Amino acid sequence: RLYALCSATTFVFLSTGPTVSGSLVKGKVGQNITVPCFYTVKRTQDITSMCWGRDSCPASKCYRTIIWTDGWKVTEQYNSRYMLKGNLLMGDVSLTIVNAEEGDSGIYCCRVEISGWFNDQTSNHKVVIEKARISTASPHTYTSEQTSAHGSTSESSFTITRTWPLVSASEAPQTASGPCSSASDCLDVTSNLQNASVLHPSQQYSENGLYIGIGLCAVLLAILILALFIT
């Protein structure tokens, strides 16, 4: 009976204590990962020491300890990438993993030491660090077709096809032997074409006026000769 009583008492002692359920934290390689852990601080006397360690929380302290704090400041730090950036005086003892690596994946133990036997607040957190996804999409290649004098076709990369309007040999200016080399050249070609299209009606009007003038002169001359004969 004494042995059974001792075993039961030991089980009760080991089972008691505010053990907080853990969490799952996921992140990418190179990111800053925060593993949450808090405890209640209502007065200055509640501020206490705590530790973070790898693997599940043991019966006391932390296994493979990575950082310690006395509740006011960090007292031990085994790797500069593990930091406590929260407000320690308010009970925020969350662990920040700077520039996370795949090797940081695993179980982390947060143990807050509470005075009294088996009163420590412990929580186990699973951290999963994944590789960042790399896009495998191939870049787009733009091609254009260039036709030679014999009608053969060739392709050239990174060139966008452009189609220029056709201009007859009689209307095209002598200097426009190919596509415009600049915006000003295109404007000159356009203005020349417009001028060419405007000149044709004026030339027709001048020819018609010449014929009318000759006709009027002939009529006046006939009238004068007729008047001479009458007188």
Disulfide bonds with the S-S distance in Angstrom:
Cys37-Cys110 1.86
Cys51-Cys62 1.96
Cys57-Cys109 1.88
Cys180-Cys186 2.34
